[in-house]
Amino acid sequence: MSIVHPSLFHIFKKYPNRRDELRGLSKTNESFKSICDDYLQCSEVLNYWNNSLENEAPIRRDEYEQILLDLESEIELFLLKTG
């Protein structure tokens, strides 16, 4: 039984039908693993700002939403290469 990299669980939610491909990429591609880690961190920070009442929260939310979209685009490029 193989262990699933913790950061993949957030990505599985976004791409539930691509789990096998995502799992395979996480085992073989260091760049992909790094993007997964970034995705997890960004999701956690975005969650923080979504729940924040600080004045800067709307600006930070927008920034991290954009970063998350950029990371999703990178993930999708990896998935395109796998078929």
N, C-alpha and C positions, 0 to 999 in steps of 0.2 A: 504494500500500500504506500503510495507516495503522499508526501505532505504538500499541501497547497500553500503557496506563499500568501501570507496574510493580506497583503495589499490587493490581491486578486479578487477578494470577496466584493469589494466596491465596484470593481470593473465587471464582475459577473452580473451585478444588478443592471448595469447599463447594456450589456451584451449577453443576455441569458442564453441565446441560441448558439453562441460561439465559445462555450466553455472549454471544449476540448482543444480548440486552436489556441485559446488564451493560455491554457495550462501548458501546452507544448512550447509556446513561445517563452513562457516564464522559465522553463527548464533549460532552454538552449540559447537564449539571447540576453546577454548582460544589459544591452541598451534598453531592451523592452522591460527588463526587471527594474531598471532605474526609472523609467517612465511610470511604471506601476507604483513605485514608492512615492514618486512626486504626486501622482494622482491621489493616493491615500492622504498624504500630508495636505494637499490643497483642499480636499474634501473636508478634512477635519478643521482647517482654518476657516473655510467658508461656513461651516456649521457654527463655529464660534461667532463669526460676524453676523450670521443670520439671527442669532439669539442676543446680540449685543444691543444695548441702548445708548452706546457712546455716539457722540456727534459724528464721528468719522465712519460709522458703520456702513452707511449707504455707499460711500466711495469705496471702501474696502471690499464690500460685497460685490460691487461691479468688477473690481480688479480681479478678485479670485474667481468669479464666474467666468471671466474671459480666459484666465489661465486654465481653468478646468476644460473649457471648450477647446483650447489649443492642445491640451494633452489628449483629449478625446480624438482630435484630428490625427495626432501622431499614432495613437493606438489603431485607428482605422486604417492608416497607411500600412502598418504591420499586418493587419488582417487581410488587406488587399493582396499583399505579397504572398500570403499563405494560401490564398484561393478562397 
